[in-house]
Every structure is written in structure tokens, then in C-alpha cells.
Amino acid sequence: MRAAHRLAQRVATRQASAIAPTVGQGVHGAPTHMLPPVSLLVEAPDVGAFNPPKRLLMGPGPGNAHPRVHAAMALPQIGHMDGAFLQMAEEIKEMLRYAWQTKNPFTVPCSGTGSAAWEALCANLTSPGDKHLVLVNGYFGLRHCDMASRYGAEIIKLEKPWGEVFTPEEVDAACAEHKPDMIWVAHAETSTGACQPMDQLGDIARAHDCLLVRVPRPYRRHRRGARDASAFYNLDVIAAARVVGRREERDAATPSI
């Protein structure tokens, strides 16, 4: 309402200028010919305070944050050069090095969307010439084909009509034929709602000595038993350890320019 009041004052000043032409400017030095007429003034909307309803988010993303996350977001803000922030950042880096079992000092968290995490994964796990066996049954499979090809990967598409899923036998046969470095699968293909079963895919990746990458995880997988969830979390890491060693041997044999 204050803004509308100020505009009204300017309009009144302009009207006074019409009576006294020697006054060529309105309030705060604004040229009177640039002020809108009273008929064009818009009242400020009364929308009230933002109070979102509580929802149970069951999709692959976004999902409900843990109450500890909400509590952390309510803590006082500090600057990015504050000593307390720098200490916290170092502690986070140390925990990340433990989680990923690396001694690389340049292990840092990066804020971003799920697609940003996907891009980071693709950039870090793809070397020019790597073969990516991409299970394409929707939009996100095609998106990975485009993303990985920009990093020099050789794309091998295993395609199904949108909405259908792949059998372990189909994936195993494709691995035997193409010898990929990576199997990429959309666990929850949100463009169609199809949920790709992950049973046996970890064993197939190990048998063919390749990395298994799954994007993203459906929410309902978190609701299953701890033993089953543990198997789903571990298969990616176990499959990754072998392909990284093979890539290091290959890169060591490649002369640098």
C-alpha cells in the first residue's frame, strides 16, 4: 500500500504541474510525463503469510526431508568466510573422504539439483572411449545418452518401448555382446512411472567386470527390509571397485601428450 500511496502522490504532483507548467518534475525528481495515470494503479495483493500444507512425498524426487534437516535449516546464518563455517566445511570434507574411502584432499560437497549430481557422476566416471550400455525405456535414458556422449563415451542403447522394463537375461546378453565399462539404468523412470527391477543386475555387472549406475532410487525402496536395502546400496560400490582398477591399468598403458 505504501508503493500505491507514493504513486498517488506523484500523480497528484503531475496534476499540479499541469496547473503550474513551471514545475517540470514530480516527487524525487521523476519526470512527470513518466508517471502512470491513477486508473492504471494496481492495489498490492493481500496473500498473507506462506504456510505450506504437510505432504507425504512418495515420488523419486523430491522427497520429505528428515526433521533434523529442517532443524538445521532453522539455525542462525553465518558467513561463508566465518571461522565456524570453515571448520564445519573441513569436517564435512573429512566425512566425505571416509564415505567414499578416498584420501583426495579435493573432496568437496557441491550444492545442486539431482541432475547436477548425475552430471558430476558422469564427468567423474567417464573417460573418452568408455562403453556405456544404457537401458533406454524413457526420457531419462535418452538424456544419459546425450550427457555421456559429451564426455566421449561410446553409447550402446538397449531399448524397450516406453513404460516397459528389462529382464536380467536381456541385460546379461547385451553385456556379453558389447563388453561395456558401465551399465546405466533408470531405476524409477519418471517420464512413464516404470520401476526397473534391480534383482540380479549387480551380479551381472560383477560377472562382466563393469560399473552399474542407477538413477534415481524409488521412494518405496526405502520402506523395504534393511537386509534388502543393504544389498541395493552395496552392489554399485562393489561393481565400481573392479572397473576403476581396470581403467587405471588401461590409462597407465596409454601415452600422455
C-alpha positions as CSV (number, residue, x, y, z in Angstrom):
1,M,0.0,0.0,0.0
2,R,2.9,2.4,0.6
3,A,4.0,2.0,-3.0
4,A,0.5,2.8,-4.2
5,H,0.4,5.8,-1.9
6,R,3.7,7.1,-3.3
7,L,2.4,6.7,-6.8
8,A,-0.7,8.5,-5.9
9,Q,1.4,11.4,-4.6
10,R,3.4,11.5,-7.8
11,V,0.2,11.6,-9.9
12,A,-1.1,14.4,-7.7
13,T,2.2,16.3,-8.2
14,R,1.9,15.8,-12.0
15,Q,-1.6,17.2,-11.9
16,A,-0.3,20.2,-10.0
17,S,2.3,20.5,-12.7
18,A,-0.3,20.8,-15.3
19,I,-1.7,23.8,-13.5
20,A,1.8,25.2,-12.9
21,P,3.9,24.4,-16.0
22,T,7.0,25.8,-14.4
23,V,7.1,22.7,-12.2
24,G,8.6,20.1,-14.6
25,Q,9.4,17.3,-12.2
26,G,7.4,15.2,-9.7
27,V,8.4,13.7,-6.4
28,H,12.1,12.7,-6.0
29,G,12.9,14.3,-9.3
30,A,10.9,11.9,-11.5
31,P,9.7,13.4,-14.8
32,T,6.0,13.9,-14.5
33,H,5.3,12.6,-18.1
34,M,6.6,9.2,-17.0
35,L,4.1,8.7,-14.1
36,P,1.1,6.4,-14.8
37,P,-2.5,7.8,-14.5
38,V,-4.4,6.9,-11.4
39,S,-6.6,4.4,-13.4
40,L,-3.6,2.2,-14.0
41,L,-2.5,1.9,-10.4
42,V,-2.7,-1.7,-9.1
43,E,-3.5,-2.5,-5.5
44,A,-1.0,-4.7,-3.6
45,P,-2.4,-8.2,-3.3
46,D,-3.2,-9.5,0.2
47,V,-1.8,-13.1,0.0
48,G,-0.9,-13.5,3.7
49,A,2.0,-15.5,5.2
50,F,3.2,-18.6,3.3
51,N,2.1,-21.7,5.2
52,P,2.6,-24.8,3.1
53,P,0.5,-27.9,3.9
54,K,2.1,-31.1,5.1
55,R,2.6,-33.7,2.3
56,L,3.9,-37.2,2.2
57,L,6.1,-37.1,-1.0
58,M,6.3,-40.6,-2.4
59,G,8.0,-40.0,-5.8
60,P,11.6,-40.5,-6.6
61,G,12.1,-36.7,-6.0
62,P,11.5,-34.5,-4.3
63,G,11.2,-36.5,-1.1
64,N,10.5,-35.5,2.5
65,A,13.5,-34.2,4.4
66,H,14.4,-35.6,7.7
67,P,13.3,-33.5,10.7
68,R,17.0,-33.0,11.6
69,V,17.4,-31.3,8.2
70,H,14.5,-28.9,8.9
71,A,16.0,-28.2,12.3
72,A,19.4,-27.4,10.8
73,M,17.9,-25.0,8.3
74,A,16.4,-23.1,11.2
75,L,19.8,-22.4,12.8
76,P,21.3,-18.9,12.7
77,Q,23.1,-18.0,9.4
78,I,26.8,-17.4,9.3
79,G,29.0,-16.0,6.5
80,H,31.0,-18.2,4.2
81,M,34.3,-16.8,5.5
82,D,33.3,-17.2,9.1
83,G,35.7,-19.4,11.1
84,A,32.8,-21.6,12.3
85,F,31.8,-22.2,8.7
86,L,35.3,-23.1,7.6
87,Q,35.6,-25.5,10.4
88,M,32.3,-27.1,9.5
89,A,33.3,-27.3,5.8
90,E,36.5,-29.1,6.7
91,E,34.6,-31.6,8.9
92,I,32.2,-32.3,6.1
93,K,35.1,-32.9,3.7
94,E,36.7,-35.3,6.2
95,M,33.4,-37.2,6.5
96,L,33.0,-37.4,2.7
97,R,36.5,-38.8,2.3
98,Y,35.6,-41.5,4.7
99,A,32.2,-42.2,3.0
100,W,34.0,-42.5,-0.4
101,Q,37.1,-44.1,1.0
102,T,39.5,-41.7,-0.6
103,K,42.4,-39.6,0.6
104,N,42.0,-37.0,-2.1
105,P,42.1,-33.6,-0.3
106,F,39.9,-32.0,-3.0
107,T,36.8,-33.9,-1.9
108,V,34.1,-31.2,-1.6
109,P,30.3,-31.0,-1.4
110,C,28.6,-29.2,-4.2
111,S,25.0,-27.9,-3.8
112,G,22.8,-28.6,-6.8
113,T,19.9,-30.5,-8.2
114,G,19.7,-34.2,-8.8
115,S,20.7,-33.6,-12.4
116,A,23.8,-31.8,-11.1
117,A,24.7,-34.9,-9.1
118,W,24.1,-37.0,-12.2
119,E,26.3,-34.7,-14.3
120,A,29.1,-34.9,-11.6
121,L,28.9,-38.7,-11.6
122,C,29.1,-38.9,-15.4
123,A,32.0,-36.5,-15.5
124,N,34.0,-38.4,-12.9
125,L,33.3,-41.9,-14.1
126,T,33.6,-41.5,-17.8
127,S,36.8,-41.5,-19.9
128,P,36.9,-41.0,-23.6
129,G,36.2,-44.3,-25.3
130,D,34.4,-45.9,-22.4
131,K,31.4,-48.0,-23.4
132,H,28.1,-47.1,-21.7
133,L,25.4,-49.7,-22.0
134,V,22.3,-47.5,-21.5
135,L,18.9,-49.1,-20.8
136,V,16.6,-46.8,-22.6
137,N,12.9,-47.1,-21.8
138,G,12.0,-43.4,-21.4
139,Y,13.2,-39.8,-21.4
140,F,16.0,-40.2,-18.8
141,G,17.7,-43.0,-20.7
142,L,17.9,-40.8,-23.7
143,R,19.2,-37.9,-21.6
144,H,22.1,-40.1,-20.3
145,C,23.0,-41.0,-23.9
146,D,23.3,-37.3,-24.7
147,M,25.2,-36.5,-21.4
148,A,27.7,-39.3,-21.6
149,S,28.4,-38.8,-25.3
150,R,29.6,-35.3,-24.5
151,Y,32.3,-36.8,-22.3
152,G,33.4,-39.1,-25.1
153,A,31.6,-42.2,-24.2
154,E,30.6,-44.8,-26.8
155,I,26.9,-45.2,-26.3
156,I,25.3,-48.6,-26.7
157,K,21.5,-48.4,-26.4
158,L,19.4,-51.3,-25.1
159,E,15.9,-50.1,-26.0
160,K,12.4,-51.0,-25.0
161,P,9.1,-49.3,-25.6
162,W,8.5,-46.5,-23.1
163,G,6.9,-47.9,-19.9
164,E,8.3,-51.4,-20.2
165,V,11.2,-52.8,-18.2
166,F,14.2,-55.0,-18.9
167,T,14.8,-58.6,-17.9
168,P,18.1,-59.7,-16.4
169,E,18.6,-62.0,-19.4
170,E,18.4,-59.1,-21.8
171,V,21.0,-57.1,-19.9
172,D,23.3,-60.1,-19.5
173,A,23.2,-60.8,-23.2
174,A,23.9,-57.2,-24.1
175,C,26.9,-57.2,-21.7
176,A,28.2,-60.4,-23.2
177,E,28.0,-58.9,-26.7
178,H,29.3,-55.4,-26.1
179,K,31.6,-55.7,-23.0
180,P,30.6,-52.3,-21.6
181,D,32.5,-50.3,-18.9
182,M,29.2,-49.1,-17.4
183,I,25.6,-50.2,-17.3
184,W,23.3,-47.3,-16.8
185,V,19.7,-47.8,-15.7
186,A,16.8,-45.6,-14.7
187,H,15.5,-47.3,-11.6
188,A,12.5,-45.1,-11.5
189,E,11.8,-43.8,-15.0
190,T,9.7,-40.8,-14.0
191,S,8.7,-40.0,-17.6
192,T,6.5,-43.1,-17.6
193,G,6.3,-44.3,-13.9
194,A,8.1,-47.6,-14.8
195,C,10.1,-49.1,-12.0
196,Q,13.0,-51.2,-13.3
197,P,13.7,-54.3,-11.1
198,M,17.3,-54.3,-9.9
199,D,17.4,-58.0,-8.9
200,Q,20.4,-59.7,-10.5
201,L,21.7,-56.6,-12.2
202,G,24.5,-56.2,-9.6
203,D,25.6,-59.8,-10.2
204,I,25.5,-59.2,-13.9
205,A,27.8,-56.2,-13.5
206,R,30.2,-58.1,-11.4
207,A,30.3,-61.0,-13.8
208,H,31.1,-58.7,-16.7
209,D,33.5,-56.5,-14.7
210,C,31.7,-53.3,-15.3
211,L,30.2,-50.4,-13.2
212,L,26.5,-50.3,-12.5
213,V,24.9,-46.9,-12.2
214,R,21.3,-46.5,-11.2
215,V,19.4,-43.2,-11.3
216,P,17.3,-42.5,-9.3
217,R,16.0,-44.7,-6.4
218,P,12.2,-45.0,-6.0
219,Y,11.0,-43.9,-2.6
220,R,9.4,-47.3,-1.8
221,R,12.7,-49.0,-1.8
222,H,13.5,-47.2,1.5
223,R,10.5,-48.9,3.0
224,R,11.8,-52.5,2.5
225,G,13.8,-54.6,4.9
226,A,17.3,-53.5,6.0
227,R,18.9,-56.6,4.5
228,D,17.4,-56.0,1.1
229,A,18.2,-52.2,1.2
230,S,21.8,-53.0,2.1
231,A,22.1,-55.3,-0.9
232,F,20.8,-52.5,-3.1
233,Y,23.3,-49.9,-1.7
234,N,26.3,-52.2,-1.9
235,L,26.1,-53.6,-5.4
236,D,27.1,-50.3,-7.0
237,V,30.2,-49.9,-4.8
238,I,31.4,-53.5,-5.3
239,A,31.0,-53.3,-9.0
240,A,32.8,-50.0,-9.2
241,A,35.9,-51.1,-7.4
242,R,36.8,-53.6,-10.1
243,V,36.2,-51.3,-13.1
244,V,38.3,-48.5,-11.5
245,G,41.3,-50.8,-11.3
246,R,40.9,-51.9,-14.8
247,R,40.6,-48.3,-16.0
248,E,43.8,-47.3,-14.2
249,E,45.7,-50.1,-15.9
250,R,44.4,-49.0,-19.3
251,D,45.2,-45.4,-18.7
252,A,48.7,-46.2,-17.5
253,A,49.3,-48.0,-20.8
254,T,48.1,-45.0,-22.8
255,P,50.9,-42.5,-23.5
256,S,50.1,-38.9,-22.5
257,I,50.5,-36.0,-24.8
